[in-house]
């Protein structure tokens, strides 16, 4: 039986990244898992997984991880550009260091990850890049000022990449989830913002599971290469914003 192609995921230690790694592994794909929390990825114990300690701010680390994954399982056919951080806070009292962290991870880290696989996909005239954005990349929210800016960046870059890479038969798909049951709130250090977010989440009956999102990613990937779902926007049914 022919082995299915390699799938690579940043931010694979938790949330949507971990759920997507499990979904693709269950579907028979070898998975290159990249994140800073190495032990959590190892504890998932997925078959045919290559686990690499990666900080997406470090371009060389991503390039080395991709090279290691491809040496074991062949070219990356899908890259899920998933790693990100949400430091939500009132912009008037938020420390600028939190802006720096979001900009470095959510924008520069995104481009570092794309760079690691784009040229190979162009040469092979095949591949899929999933770009993790957010519904906050489609509209702005209170206490999301810089976070929204980074996600609008992802949307803009993805639109341009999709246009550019279409000539090489490479797909670029944007993922724009609303409230999901993940560890995203662990990045929120502003206590009032955290309380407001949790209250809104309760009003809508909670977030949806990361597994639902992972299933959508797998389904979109499985369309023939000549067909593309350009954007996936999923929210809880009761999310009104």
Number of C-alpha atoms within 10 A of each C-alpha: 3 4 10 15 18 25 27 32 24 28 24 30 25 19 20 26 28 21 20 27 30 21 17 20 19 12 11 15 21 26 27 26 28 28 24 17 16 16 12 14 24 15 9 13 11 17 13 15 23 22 22 24 17 22 19 29 19 15 17 14 19 26 17 14 21 24 16 16 23 19 10 15 20 16 20 26 21 23 24 26 27 26 25 25 20 22 24 28 23 14 14 8 8 15 12 10 9 20 18 12 16 22 21 18 21 27 21 17 24 26 17 20 27 19 14 21 23 19 11 15 22 16 9 13 16 20 25 24 26 24 24 25 28 25 21 20 22 14 12 17 14 11 21 18 17 20 26 23 19 27 26 21 18 23 23 13 16 22 16 12 18 19 14 14 19 15 11 15 19 25 27 26 24 23 27 21 20 19 21 21 16 15 11 16 16 11 14 19 15 15 11 13 19 17 12 11 16 13 12 13 18 10 10 14 12 17 18 18 16 20 19 14 24 21 15 15 21 15 11 19 21 11 11 8 14 10 12 16 15 15 18 20 14 19 19 17 10 12 16 8 10
